[in-house]
Every structure is written in C-alpha cells, then in structure tokens.
Amino acid sequence: RDGKGLAELMHELGKLEGLQWMRILYAYPSYFNDQLIDEIANNPKVCKYIDIPLQHMDNLVLLSMNRPPREHTEKLLWKLRERIPNLVLRTTFISGFPGETKQQHRELVNFVKAFKFERMGCFMYSAEDGTPAAEYPDQVSYDDREYRRDELISLQQRIGERWAKKLVGQELDVLIEGYNDDGFLIGRTQWDAPDVDPIVFLSEDLAEGVAPIEIGTIRRCMVDGNSIFDLEARVVARKNARCLAWAITPPSPGARFEKARVLIG
C-alpha cells in the first residue's frame, strides 16, 4: 500500500534467471517511498522508466480532480530524477478540465517547459455520465480544450525530439519486437513502453561477425539517427539475450496489489 510491497516484489523477481526487464506503469505519486525508489535505482533488471499520471499541475485544478497538491508531486519528480540515474519519466495531462482557466493552463504549459518530461501524453477532458466533473459549472468549450491539448502536444514534440537527438551516437540495449505493418524491423529500449512510446527502427545490414537478429531478444545497438522522437539504429554486438519482461501496474492508493502483467518478447 505504501510501495514497500512492490519494492519487495521487484527485488524477488530480480532473482529470476532469464528475466531481463521490469517496467512500472501507471504509478500514483503517493505510491513512492525511499525503499521503492532505491529498488528502482539499484536493481539492474528494473527499467529506468516510470509512468506516473499527473493530470495537471495547478493546485485548484488538482483539488477538483481529487489529486495531491503540486508541492508534493513536484518534490517527488525532482527526487526521482536525482536518485535514479538515467531515468525517463512519462506522464499524462488532461486539458480543459471543468473550471480550468487560461491562467491555469499557462501554469501547466510553463511547468512542462521547465521540467521537460522525456515522455508525455495529453488528452482533452471528456465528460462521462455519472461522474462529478460532468456536473461541475464552468465547462470548458470544445475548441478551447482542443487548442490547449494541441499546444501541450506540440511543446512535448519539440522536447521529445531534442531528447532523442541526444541519444544519437550512443550504444543502447534494444528489445527486438519484429516487423511493423510497413515491413520495418523495429524494437524498443528500456525507455519505451509498448504502444504509447517511440520505437527504434533497426537496420538489417549486419557487420561481419555479428550474430543474426532474432525476434524477442535484446541486442546492443548503435543509434545512428532519429526521426523526430523515433530512433534509427544498427545491431553492433553478438549477444542474443532472450527477453522475459514484466510490466507492473501498482494498484490505486489503498488497494491491494494483485498481479503484474507478463510480456514475453
């Protein structure tokens, strides 16, 4: 309930032979404690990647959403970056939540500019029948919600592209996933969750002595370029390590941890 159980689970899973990656998805800010942060930092099988949904950064909007105040969340974000080397943070925000003013939107934009999340998504608020927010006064117009979402997405595209360019020239471990619908061989780094994050386009031209590429293995690759935030890379090492990966989604605060989702390949 306080992160201790998840830290202990990951510690035990780290002993499994053949397990290469564990990834934390959709972890609430209130879930983190020092034990969990240390386990993420020190366990080599835990991806240095945290998906932490924040929704907004203005205190009044957060209060309307029943979310923790900004001060708590901001301290945690900087603490995670300080304590976990090479960490990539992913989050999602909601634009146009009922009552959100232009000034509150600007506060969110300014925070995104300053903090520079490596991965970020943004969605327009959509009223759902039976939810308290659907009955709130001061509903934001569709056009304003769309404009605010697009501004945040455009900003994040520029931030993400600059971060991808910094990876060019580096060697990274890449999980070979297979071929996409366009026939390109693709993979993911430890910083790329399935379906929501960028991918790595892989060259099939191998240097002499490099072992053939096998789907479902992790290979050492050289990043030669980027296409916006997707990477372009080639395999440079012989090692073929078959990947067993776990995606761990902690429960909502106060709920009991039940299970983790297993991803093979």
Summary of the structure (lengths in Angstrom):
residues: 265
radius of gyration: 19.9
end to end distance: 29.8
largest distance: 66.7
contacts: 788
relative contact order: 0.15
helix: 32%
strand: 27%
